[in-house]
Amino acid sequence: MKILVLGGTRFFGKKLVELCLQNKHDVTILTRGQSGNPFGEQVQQITVDRNDVQALTKALANTTWDIVYDNICYSPNEAHEMAQLLQNKTKKLVFTSTLATYEADGKMKTEADFNPYKYEIRMGDINDFSYGEGKRQAEAVLFKEATFPVVAVRFPIVLGEHDYTRRLHFHVEHILKAQPISLPNVDAKMSFISDDEAAAFLYFAGVSPIEGPYNATTSGTISLKALLELIEKETGKLAKVSLVGGDENSQSPYGIPNHWYMSNTKAEAAGFTFSQLNEWLPSLVNKLVKQLQ
């Protein structure tokens, strides 16, 4: 199949491209060119800024795709432009969305907890919305405007050695250096997914006949307290945790007030089998500790 990937040069987007190549697909990456091309001649490359609509239109002229993956759409304006540009050009769009489309209210989230088909659209750019609202708006636009099938993959926080956000790295580094970590609720439970599994589900979403919103999360949750204890075990050092206050450098990027996790029942019913969180998270923490010591 002919596959176009926006956001395919790092983290789980890179692993998605690798998976497509392993399965002998004809892959093109669309990039601004700032992260380079880690695949060399294995892929075709379109170098363009997606926010330059005129240049993007020109770059995608006379192209057709079996699947387009958009890992870097964050606003309704971007979603609208993609829905227009891909008319009669793709058989399917897989859009990377987020757990942040749901409110962190302590309840397990299913796809029905956010209905993009009935959500009121407010157009705007990435700077006009919070991350979660930008993704909600993008989903709403794509599902209402696209003339081709769309899958919105709602990921929780994605973890991996090469996570450029370094959110798990933050906790390992702070414990290793005996620096304080500020958390509002250490008992809050979270969902996670590995970069390998995120890439695998994106691939599945493209090649299988599913449409609509899908939660994609590793089975099982972990409390922030248990996560810190896991890091403590691997480092041999105790975390310095503050439940209130703290300066900007101490505030955990996992600092949530309530449980924030999702169900993967719909995705597993569609035929994808997720791993268990405890199967790989300890190993990942161990690798990060060894790297950062």
ZAMARKE-593708 format. One record per residue: x, y, z of N, C-alpha, C in turn. Coordinates in steps of 0.001 Angstrom, whole numbers, plus 524288, in hexadecimal, padded with zeros to 5 digits. Layout:
N
  n_px  n_py  n_pz ca_px ca_py ca_pz  c_px  c_py  c_pz
     X     Y     Z     X     Y     Z     X     Y     Z
...
***
This chain:
293
  n_px  n_py  n_pz ca_px ca_py ca_pz  c_px  c_py  c_pz
 80343 7FB4E 80000 80000 80000 80000 80365 804E3 80000
 80139 80904 7FE07 803CD 80E1C 7FE2E 8021A 810F1 80327
 805E8 81256 8065E 804C6 81494 80B7D 807AD 819BD 80C24
 804D9 81DB4 80DF0 80725 822CE 80F2F 806FB 8238D 81511
 80B62 8250A 81760 80BA8 825DE 81D03 80D64 82B71 81E23
 80A11 82E59 820E4 80B83 8337F 822E8 80D29 832C3 82891
 811F9 83428 829D2 81406 8333C 82F05 81652 82DD0 82F67
 819F0 82C96 82BF6 81C11 8274D 82BCA 821E7 826F8 82CA2
 82445 82AF8 82EE6 829FD 82AF5 82F68 82BEB 82A35 83500
 82865 82A05 838CC 82A2E 8292D 83E24 825F5 82675 8415D
 827AE 8242C 8458F 82478 8218A 84978 820E7 81D73 846F2
 81BD5 81D38 84863 8189F 818FE 84659 8174E 819B8 84093
 817B3 81E8D 83E99 816F1 81F5E 838FA 81B3C 81CBC 835DA
 81FFE 81CFE 837D6 82466 81A54 8354F 82396 81470 8356B
 821CB 8126F 839D2 820D4 80CD3 83A3F 81C60 80B17 836AA
 81886 80E86 835CA 8145B 80D5A 83218 8168E 80CBD 82C95
 819E4 81059 82AFF 81C45 81001 825D4 81F6B 80AFB 82552
 8226F 809AF 82959 82580 804DA 8294B 821F6 8001B 8289C
 81D74 80021 82B34 819C5 7FBD0 82AD0 81779 7FB73 8254E
 8163A 7FFE6 8230D 8142F 7FFF6 81DAA 81843 7FDD8 819DE
 81D20 7FF4A 81AA1 82156 7FD69 81739 82222 7F789 817DF
 821CE 7F5A5 81CB9 82260 7F009 81DA8 81E2D 7ECF3 81ACC
 819A4 7EF5A 81A17 81550 7ECC4 8176E 81522 7EE0C 81196
 81986 7F016 80F9A 81A61 7F0C5 809FA 816D6 7F4CB 8076B
 81538 7F8C4 80A61 811FF 7FCDE 8081D 81563 80125 805BB
 81314 8041B 8023C 8159A 80892 7FFAE 81483 80D58 80310
 81885 80F32 805E5 817B8 81330 809E3 81A13 81869 80847
 816FB 81C84 8092C 818D1 821E8 80886 81824 824B7 80DBB
 81C1B 827A7 80F5C 81B99 82AD7 81408 81B21 8308D 81275
 817BB 83362 8152B 81720 838FC 8144B 81959 83BBB 8190F
 81D36 83F1B 8183D 8200E 84173 81C97 82208 846D5 81B15
 822F0 84A10 81F05 82556 84F29 81E0B 82B2C 84EA5 81CE0
 82D58 84A1A 81DE4 832D7 84935 81CCD 83668 84A5E 8215E
 83426 84C06 825D0 83758 84D91 82A43 83987 848F2 82D4A
 836DA 84479 82D02 838A1 83FDA 82FE4 83BA5 83C14 82C6F
 83C8F 83D91 82798 83F65 83A25 82413 83C0D 8359F 8222E
 83E71 83215 81F5A 83BC8 82D77 81D5E 83EC9 828AC 81F2B
 83CF8 82611 82358 83FD5 82194 82572 83F63 81CAD 8221E
 83C51 81CDC 81DF7 83B50 8182E 81AD4 83E35 8181D 8159B
 8408E 81C84 81441 8437E 81CC5 80F65 84027 81B84 80AA5
 8422B 8183F 8073C 83F82 81709 80254 83B2B 812FE 802EC
 83A43 81132 807C2 835EB 80D85 80892 830A1 81028 807E4
 83073 81555 80885 82B89 81833 80815 82C20 81CBA 80442
 827B9 81E8C 8024D 82789 8237F 7FF85 826B8 827C7 80394
 82872 82C79 80283 827D2 830B9 8063D 82596 83586 8038E
 8217E 837AA 805F7 81F53 83CB2 80457 820D7 840A3 8088C
 823CC 84493 8071C 82584 84888 80ADE 8222D 84D66 80A3E
 81EDD 84E60 80E14 81B4D 852D3 80DE5 8193C 853E5 81361
 817FF 858C3 81473 81584 85A43 8195D 80FA1 85996 818B3
 80D4B 8562E 81BD5 807BA 85520 81B2C 80454 859F2 81C0E
 8065C 85DC7 81EEB 8035D 86282 81FEB 80393 8666B 81B6A
 806D4 86554 81789 806EE 8686F 812BB 8033D 865CD 80EE9
 7FE4F 86776 80F08 7FA33 864B7 80C23 7FB50 86494 8064B
 7FD35 868E7 80439 7FE57 86918 7FEA9 8029D 8652B 7FD36
 806C8 8650F 8004A 80B13 86178 7FF3D 8095F 85BCD 8000F
 80621 85AD9 80408 8043D 85596 80514 800B9 853AF 800A9
 7FD5F 85728 7FEC8 7F9F0 855CF 7FA65 7FD23 8544C 7F5A2
 80120 85754 7F495 80484 8563C 7F01D 80767 85111 7F0E0
 8093E 8501E 7F59F 80C43 84B5F 7F6B5 808F9 84673 7F619
 803E4 846CF 7F74B 80081 8423A 7F709 7FD7B 841D3 7F1ED
 7FE5A 8458D 7EE66 7FBC8 8455B 7E947 7FD7F 8406E 7E663
 7F9DD 83DFF 7E3C4 7FAF5 8395B 7E087 7FCF9 834BB 7E3BE
 7FB65 8346C 7E8B1 7FCD0 82FF0 7EBEF 7F7E8 82D22 7EDBA
 7F850 82801 7EE79 7F414 824E9 7F0D1 7F687 8210E 7F4A1
 7F37D 81FB3 7F8AD 7F57D 81C65 7FCDB 7F164 8186D 7FE81
 7F345 813ED 80030 7EFB8 81021 8028D 7EE94 8119F 80833
 7F29F 81362 80AF4 7F1FE 81513 81064 7F53E 819FB 81147
 7F2F9 81DBA 81404 7F5F1 8223B 815E3 7F5C6 8222A 81BD5
 7FA5B 8228A 81E45 7FABF 822F9 823F3 7FC32 82898 82546
 7F919 82B10 828A7 7FA48 83068 82A57 7FB3C 8305B 83037
 8003F 8306D 831A3 801C4 8306E 83726 80292 835E6 83953
 80219 839EC 83602 803A3 83F2F 837B0 7FF70 84348 836A1
 7FA86 8419F 836D5 7F62C 8454D 83643 7F43D 846B9 83BB2
 7F436 84BCB 83CEB 7F2DC 84D8B 8422F 7EE75 8518C 8425A
 7EC24 852D1 83DEA 7E82A 856F6 83DEA 7E404 855EA 839D2
 7DF71 85861 83A63 7DB52 857C3 83670 7DCD7 85A0E 8312F
 7DFE8 85E35 83121 7E19C 86062 82C1D 7E4E1 85C71 82916
 7E881 859E7 82BC8 7EBBB 855F0 8293A 7E868 85161 82762
 7E49C 84FC9 82A91 7E132 84B77 82922 7DDEA 84CDC 82452
 7DBE8 851A7 82432 7D8C9 8536B 81FBB 7DBFF 85351 81AAF
 7E0C3 85550 81B0A 7E41B 85565 81668 7E544 84FE3 8147B
 7E634 84C46 8181A 7E754 846E8 81697 7E28A 8444D 81438
 7DDF1 8454B 8167E 7D924 84305 81460 7D82B 844DF 80ECE
 7D962 849CC 80DC4 7D8A3 84BED 80883 7DCC1 849D0 804C0
 7E1AA 849D5 8066D 7E5F4 8484C 802F9 7E5CD 8428A 80177
 7E3BC 83F49 804EE 7E3D9 839AC 803EA 7DEFE 8379D 80131
 7DB67 83B0C 7FFC6 7D6D8 83949 7FCD3 7D899 83685 7F7DF
 7D69B 831C6 7F71B 7D7E5 82E97 7F27F 7DDAF 82D27 7F233
 7E083 82DC6 7F692 7E617 82C89 7F69B 7E77C 8280A 7FA3C
 7E405 82692 7FDCA 7E545 82254 80162 7E086 81EEB 80259
 7E196 81A07 803A2 7DD6B 81664 80506 7DC4A 81677 80ADB
 7DFFB 818D1 80DD7 7DF41 818E6 8137A 7E315 81CAC 81603
 7E154 81F31 81A48 7E4B1 82282 81D7E 7E4A7 8206B 82309
 7E957 81FBA 8253C 7E9DE 81E52 82ABA 7EC40 82300 82D82
 7E940 8251B 8312B 7EAA8 829E6 833EF 7EC2A 8289D 83986
 7F0AF 82A68 83B3B 7F275 8297F 84094 7EFF4 82D72 84440
 7EC73 82B79 84796 7E9D6 82EB9 84B76 7EBE2 82D4A 850E2
 7E8BE 82E2E 854ED 7EAF8 82E02 85A2C 7E6FF 82CF2 85E7C
 7E8DE 82AB3 862BD 7E5D4 82A45 8678F 7E405 82F9C 86977
 7E6DB 833B6 867F2 7E587 83903 869AF 7E06E 83B09 8675C
 7DE08 8380F 863C7 7D8C1 83979 8620A 7D4CA 83889 86664
 7D650 8357E 86A52 7D2E8 8344E 86EBE 7D46C 8377B 8738B
 7D08F 838AC 876AC 7D180 83B6A 87B94 7D3F9 837B7 87F8A
 7D7C1 8399F 88275 7DA40 83681 88696 7D6DF 836C3 88B7D
 7D29D 833BB 88B69 7CECB 8340B 88FA6 7CEC2 82F2C 89319
 7D2B5 82BD2 89274 7D314 82740 895CE 7D047 82275 893D1
 7CDA2 822D2 88F53 7CAAD 81E6A 88D39 7CD5C 81C26 8886D
 7CD01 816EC 887DD 7CF31 81475 8833C 7CC50 81660 87E6C
 7CF4A 817C4 87A58 7CCF9 81A24 875BE 7CC30 81630 87153
 7C789 81652 86F11 7C66D 8136A 86A4A 7C59D 8175C 865E6
 7C599 81572 86126 7C513 818E5 85CA2 7C014 81C27 85CD3
 7BC09 81A1E 85F55 7B710 81CEE 85F9E 7B75B 821C9 8630E
 7BB80 82252 86627 7BBF1 826D3 8699F 7BD59 82BD6 866C1
 7BF17 82B6B 861E5 7BFA9 8300B 85E9D 7BDB1 82EAD 8592A
 7B97E 83144 85787 7B71D 83044 85274 7B88E 8349F 84EA3
 7BC5C 833CA 84B3B 7BE09 837F3 847A3 7BA01 83933 84371
 7B67A 8358B 84274 7B296 8365E 83E55 7AE9A 83A89 83FD6
 7AE0A 83B6D 844F8 7AA30 83F41 846CE 7ACB2 843E0 8498F
 7B1E4 8444B 84923 7B4B0 84863 84BE8 7B492 84D6F 848C4
 7B382 851C6 84B6E 7B341 856D3 848C6 7B8AE 85889 84706
 7B929 859C7 84205 7BE3E 85B2E 83FD1 7BF44 86107 84078
 7C3F3 86242 84247 7C5EA 8679B 84268 7CB24 8679C 83F99
 7CB6A 86A16 83B2E 7D037 869F6 83826 7D474 86D3A 83ABE
 7D944 86BB4 839D7 7DDAA 86E8C 83C06 7E2AD 86B8A 83B32
 7E702 86DF8 83CA3 7EC25 86B95 83C14 7EDD9 8691B 8413B
 7F25D 866B9 84134 7F454 863E2 845B7 7F4B1 86750 84A97
 7F60E 86C4A 849E7 7F6B2 86FC9 84E60 7F18A 871BF 850A1
 7ED37 8706E 84E0C 7E819 8723A 84FD1 7E589 86E81 853B9
 7E7EE 869FC 8549B 7E575 865FB 857DF 7E97A 8635F 85B6C
 7E786 86102 85F88 7EAC3 85D65 86284 7EBD1 858A5 85F18
 7EF8D 8556D 860B8 7F0C9 850B9 85DB7 7EBF8 84D40 85D0E
 7E93C 84C31 86160 7E4AC 848CF 86122 7E050 84B0A 85DD9
 7DF40 85022 85E63 7DB13 8528B 85B57 7DC7A 852C3 85589
 7E170 853BD 85466 7E317 853B0 84EEF 7E21F 84E6E 84C65
 7E32F 84A35 84F3E 7E244 844F3 84D39 7DC68 843CA 84CC3
 7D952 84596 85089 7D3A0 844E1 8502B 7D186 8478F 84B53
 7D341 84C5F 84A76 7D172 84F4C 845EA 7D335 84CB8 840D1
 7D80C 84ACD 840C4 7DA10 84838 83C11 7D6EA 8434F 83AD8
 7D5BA 84041 83ED5 7D276 83B9E 83E02 7CD26 83D27 83BC1
 7CAB2 84113 83E19 7C586 842B4 83C58 7C598 84455 8369C
 7C98E 84747 8351E 7C9FA 8490E 82FAD 7CABA 8446D 82BFF
 7CE45 840F3 82D53 7CF69 83C88 829DE 7CAAB 83902 8292C
 7C7F5 837D0 82D6E 7C37F 8344C 82CF5 7BEDC 836D0 82A2C
 7BE81 83BF3 82A4F 7BA2B 83E9D 827B2 7BB6F 84010 82211
 7C06A 84114 820DF 7C1BF 8431F 81BB5 7C439 83F2C 81807
 7C6D1 83B45 81A10 7C9BB 837AB 816B5 7C604 83475 81350
 7C775 833C8 80E63 7C468 830A7 80AB7 7C698 82B25 80A46
 7CA1A 829BF 80DDF 7CCAB 824A6 80DF1 7CC82 8229B 81387
 7CD3F 81D8F 81467 7CD26 81B6F 819B3 7D174 81DC7 81D1A
 7D025 81EBF 82211 7D3D7 820F8 825D3 7D3CB 81DAD 82ACD
 7D877 81CAE 82CDB 7D905 81A5E 8320D 7DBE9 81E51 83575
 7D9AC 81F8D 839FB 7DC5B 822DA 83DCD 7DE58 81F4D 84223
 7E378 81ECA 84287 7E5D9 81B64 8466F 7E71D 81EA0 84B44
 7E467 81D7A 84F82 7E51E 82068 8545C 7E90A 81D9E 857DB
 7EDC5 81FBE 85802 7F1F9 81D8A 85B29 7F229 82016 86085
 7F3A6 81D1D 8648B 7F54C 81F8B 86978 7FAE4 82174 868C3
 7FDB3 82276 86CEF 80335 823F2 86C84 80648 81F60 86A41
 80952 82083 8663C 80C7F 81C87 863AE 811EE 81C92 86622
 813D2 817F0 8677E 818DE 81771 86A19 81CCC 814A1 8669A
 821B8 81623 86727 825D6 81387 86439 82B1A 815F9 8656A
 82F3A 81321 8641B 83484 81513 86501 83585 81A3A 8623B
 83330 81AD4 85DA6 83458 81F57 85A5D 82FE9 82357 85A50
 82D04 8238C 85E92 828D1 82761 85F2A 82B2C 82CD7 85F99
 82A3B 8300D 85BA5 82C8E 83547 85BA5 82A2E 838DA 85FC5
 82594 83788 861E9 82357 83AB3 8661D 825FF 8398F 86B56
 82877 834FE 86BCC 82B93 83380 8705F 8287C 833E9 8757E
 82385 83282 87554 82055 832F8 87A0D 82188 82EAA 87E07
 8224C 829E6 87C39 823F0 825D2 87FDB 82999 826B7 8817C
 82CD1 8288F 87DD2 8323F 829E0 87F08 8327D 82DC7 88399
 82EDB 8318A 883A2 82EA8 83586 887BC 82EAA 832F8 88D1E
 82B50 82F07 88DD7 82ACA 82C96 892FD 82FA9 82972 89463
 831D0 826BB 8908B 8369B 823BC 8918D 83B11 8276A 89308
 83BAC 82B9D 8900E 83FE9 82F5A 89110 83F56 831ED 89661
 83A88 83371 897C1 839C3 83619 89CC3 83ADD 83279 8A15D
 8396B 82D99 8A0DF 83A84 829F0 8A521 84060 828CB 8A572
 842E6 82820 8A101 8488C 82730 8A0FC 84B8B 82BB8 8A374
 849B6 83074 8A28A 84C72 83515 8A46F 84A5B 83709 8A9AF
 846C5 83411 8AC00 84462 83587 8B108 841BD 83ADA 8B0C1
 83F5A 83C06 8AC34 83C90 840F2 8AB81 836C1 8401F 8AC9F
 83417 84424 8AEB4 82E92 84382 8B017 82B04 84303 8AB53
 826E4 83FFD 8AC11 822D9 83F4F 8A811 81DAC 840F6 8AA7F
 81B0C 8449C 8A7FB 8160B 8468A 8A9F3 81190 843DF 8A70F
 80E1D 8414C 8AA0C 809A1 83E7B 8A7DE 804C2 83FBC 8AB09
 80069 84119 8A886 7FBAC 8424D 8AB75 7F8EB 83D84 8ADAF
 7F9B9 838EB 8AB3A 7F6EB 83440 8AD00 7FA14 82F62 8AB93
 7FD06 82D4A 8AF41 80061 828C8 8AE2B 7FD39 823CC 8AD4C
 7F846 823D0 8AEDE 7F500 81F28 8AE36 7F223 81F15 8A8FC
 7F2A8 8233C 8A5EA 7F008 82378 8A0D5 7F234 81F4C 89D39
 7EEBD 81C4E 89ACE 7F051 8182A 89737 7F02C 81A2E 8918F
 7F3E3 8184E 88E6B 7F44D 81A1D 88902 7F4B4 81585 88544
 7F32F 81685 88064 7F41E 812EF 87C13 7F927 81471 87958
 7FBBF 8109B 87711 8005F 81184 873DC 80056 80DBB 86F45
 803AD 80ED2 86B71 80497 80B28 86727 80A47 80BD5 86580
 80CB3 807A4 863C7 81215 80807 861F9 81239 80A13 85C65
 816AD 80C39 85AD5 8172B 80E28 85579 8169B 809C3 85182
 81887 80512 852D0 817F2 8009B 84F41 81239 7FF2F 84E81
 80F45 7FF0C 852D3 809C8 7FD90 8527C 80688 801E2 84FED
 807F5 806C7 850DA 80549 80B1A 84E3C 805E6 80AAB 84855
 80AAD 8099A 84691 80BA4 808F5 840FA 8089A 8044D 83ED1
 80885 80003 841C2 805C3 7FB50 84005 7FFF0 7FC53 83F77
 7FDB2 7FF5D 84329 7F817 80065 842B7 7F6EC 8041F 83E37
 7FA34 80803 83D66 7F965 80B7B 838F1 7F96C 8085B 833DC
 7FD28 804C5 8336D 7FD68 80179 82EBC 7F862 7FE4C 82E2D
 7F6AE 7FBE5 83274 7F1D4 7F8DE 83280 7ED31 7FC37 830D5
 7ECEE 800FA 832DE 7E892 8047A 831A3 7E866 805BE 82BD3
 7ECF9 805E4 82959 7ED25 80710 823CD 7EB95 80282 82061
 7ED79 7FDE6 8219D 7ECB8 7F96A 81E22 7E7BB 7F65D 81F48
 7E563 7F738 823D0 7E07B 7F490 82517 7DBDC 7F80E 82382
 7D71E 7F5E1 82350 7D2A1 7F8F0 82168 7D00B 7FC7A 8256F
 7D282 7FD79 829DE 7CFFF 80097 82DF4 7CFA0 8065B 82C59
 7CBBD 80902 82E81 7CB02 80EA7 82DE1 7C91B 810E4 83315
 7C9BB 81611 833B1 7C7D3 818AD 8385B 7CBF6 81918 83C94
 7CA6E 81AD1 84146 7CE2B 81B70 84592 7CF61 81645 8483C
 7D459 8157D 8498B 7D614 810CB 84C50 7DA10 81236 85079
 7D909 8107A 85549 7DD05 810CD 8595A 7E128 80CAA 85858
 7E60F 80E23 858E8 7EA58 80A64 85845 7EDFE 80AEF 85CE7
 7ED98 8074B 86094 7F0AD 80795 8655A 7F240 80224 86715
 7F6E6 801AD 86930 7F883 7FCCB 86B9F 7F4A7 7FB65 86FF2
 7F397 7F65C 870A4 7EFFD 7F49F 874B5 7F270 7F56B 87A1B
 7EF3D 7F751 87DBD 7F11F 7F842 88304 7F27A 7FDF6 883E5
 7F272 7FF82 888C2 7F3CE 804DA 88A46 7F7E6 80499 88E94
 7FA27 80918 88FC4 7FDD5 8096B 8941C 7FD20 80EB3 896C1
 7FD44 80EA6 89BF4 7FCF3 8139C 89EC1 8023D 8164A 89E8E
 8022E 81B5A 89F37 80715 81E45 89F2F 80A85 81C95 8A3BF
 80818 81B3B 8A81C 80B10 8194A 8AC90 80DEF 81442 8AB28
 80B2C 810AA 8A882 80D92 80BB2 8A6F4 811CE 80C86 8A2DB
 810FE 81050 89F6F 814FA 8117A 89B79 819F7 81374 89E0F
 81966 816F5 8A1D7 81DFA 818ED 8A4A5 820AB 8148B 8A7AD
 81D97 81110 8A9F1 81FDF 80CA5 8ACCF 822EF 80912 8A920
 82104 80882 8A45E 823C3 8055C 8A079 82914 807CE 89F2B
 82917 80CFB 89EA2 82E08 80FB6 89D8D 831A4 80F6C 8A248
 82F6B 80FEE 8A6F9 83287 80F79 8ABC4 83532 80A27 8AC14
 83254 80614 8AAA9 83475 800CA 8AAD4 83916 8003E 8A724
 838A5 8028E 8A27C 83CC3 80215 89E8A 84179 8058C 89FC9
 84096 809EF 8A259 844E1 80D94 8A379 8475D 80C99 8A8CE
 8445D 80A3B 8AC44 8463B 809A0 8B19F 845FC 80EAC 8B4AA
 842F4 81273 8B2BA 84281 8177F 8B555 83CBE 818CA 8B639
 83BC8 81BFC 8BA37 83672 81D7B 8BB7E 834E8 82285 8B8B7
 82FFF 822AE 8B6F0 82DF2 82767 8B47F 82CAB 82B78 8B8A6
 82DCA 8305B 8B77A 82C45 834B5 8BAD5 8274C 83713 8B897
 822DE 835A8 8BADA 81DCC 8371B 8B8A5 81B35 83B56 8BBEB
 81950 83F59 8B93E 8163C 84378 8BBAC 810CE 84365 8B941
 80CC8 84392 8BC81 80770 8436C 8BA7F 80554 848D2 8B932
 80804 84CDE 8BAE6 80648 8522F 8B9C3 80AF8 85586 8B846
 809D3 859A6 8B578 80DCC 85D91 8B453 8123B 85B77 8B108
 816CE 85D77 8B21D 81B62 85C04 8AF12 81C2E 85FC4 8AA8E
 82110 86081 8A907 82214 863F7 8A4A3 8212A 86119 89F85
 821C8 863EE 89B44 820A3 861C9 8961A 823F1 85CFE 894EA
 828C2 85CE7 896BB 82C49 85894 8958E 82AE3 8538E 89879
 827AB 8540C 89C74 82650 84F66 89F87 820FE 84D24 89E08
 81DEA 84FF8 89AFD 81893 84E49 899DD 8187B 849CE 895EC
 8163A 84580 89797 8160D 840D3 89456 812A7 841A4 88F83
 81475 83FF6 88ADE 8111F 84025 88635 80CAB 83C33 8867E
 80CBB 838E3 88A83 80862 8354E 88B81 804FF 83740 89003
 8054B 83C37 8912D 80280 83E5A 895A8 7FCBF 83F1B 8948A
 7F9A2 83B19 89581 7F402 83B51 8948C 7F113 83AEA 899BE
 7EC82 83D68 89A1E 7E9A5 83D5F 89F13 7E68C 8385D 8A003
 7E4FF 835AE 89BC5 7E1B8 83106 89C3C 7E3B9 82CB6 898A3
 7E18A 827F7 89956 7E2B9 823B9 895B8 7E1B2 82596 8901B
 7E4ED 823C3 88C80 7E45C 8255E 88704 7E5FF 820C6 883A5
 7E233 81D8F 88253 7E36C 818DB 87F5E 7DECB 8175E 87BEF
 7DFBC 813C0 87855 7DBD0 81278 8746E 7DB45 80C92 873B3
 7D6DA 80B1C 87186 7D5CA 805AC 87029 7D78E 80496 86A95
 7D9C5 7FFF4 869AA 7DB27 7FE61 86457 7D78E 7FA15 86245
 7D2FE 7F968 864B3 7CF66 7F530 86354 7CDC3 7F567 85D9F
 7CCA5 7FA14 85BA9 7CADF 7FA9C 85641 7CF25 7F8F1 85273
 7D3E9 7FA9B 85377 7D83B 7F943 84FFB 7D95D 7F36B 8501C
 7D91E 7F10D 854C1 7DA1A 7EB6B 85508 7D5B7 7E85D 85269
 7D0EB 7EA52 852BD 7CC91 7E7BF 8500B 7CD3E 7E7FA 84A1E
 7D01C 7EBF5 8484E 7D11C 7EC84 842AE 7D581 7E8F4 840D3
 7D84A 7E680 84486 7DC2D 7E2B1 842F7 7E1BE 7E3C6 84490
 7E2B2 7E808 8478E 7E808 7E93D 84940 7E8AF 7E77C 84EE7
 7ECF0 7E4D4 85000 7EE08 7E304 8554C 7F25A 7E655 857B4
 7F12F 7E8ED 85BFB 7F4F6 7EC46 85EA6 7F810 7E931 862B0
 7FCC0 7EB03 863B7 7FFF9 7E8C1 867D8 7FDF3 7EA8F 86D28
 80031 7E844 8714B 7FF2A 7E9FE 8769E 80371 7EDD3 87839
 80202 7F1F3 87AF5 805B4 7F604 87C6F 80A54 7F3D3 87F84
 80938 7F021 88301 80D72 7EE03 8863D 81119 7EA69 88340
 80FE6 7E94B 87E4C 8134B 7E5FE 87B18 81813 7E8FE 87916
 81788 7EE2F 8788C 81BD5 7F115 87628 81D88 7F604 8791A
 81A3D 7F81D 87C73 81BAC 7FCFB 87F17 82078 7FC51 882AE
 820DB 7F831 885D8 82599 7F79A 88912 82A93 7F760 885CA
 82A59 7F4BB 88160 82EEF 7F461 87DF7 8306D 7F9AF 87BC9
 82C8B 7FCC8 87A4A 82D9E 80203 87840 83015 8056F 87C7A
 82DF0 80545 8812F 8302A 80855 8857F 835CF 806B7 88675
 836D7 801A7 88652 83C27 7FFB5 8871A 83FE2 801D3 882F3
 83E2F 801FB 87E1D 84179 80406 879DE 8429A 809D7 87AB6
 83E91 80CCB 87C33 83F56 81269 87CF8 842FE 81376 8818E
 84279 81071 885A5 845F3 8112C 88A2A 84B98 81043 88886
 84C9A 80C28 88591 851EC 80B02 883D3 8540E 80F4A 8804F
 850AD 8118C 87CFF 85251 815AE 87979 8538D 81AC2 87C6C
 8507D 81BDB 8807D 850C3 820FB 882F7 85428 8212E 887DD
 855EA 81CB4 889A8 85932 81CA5 88E65 85E57 81F7A 88D87
***
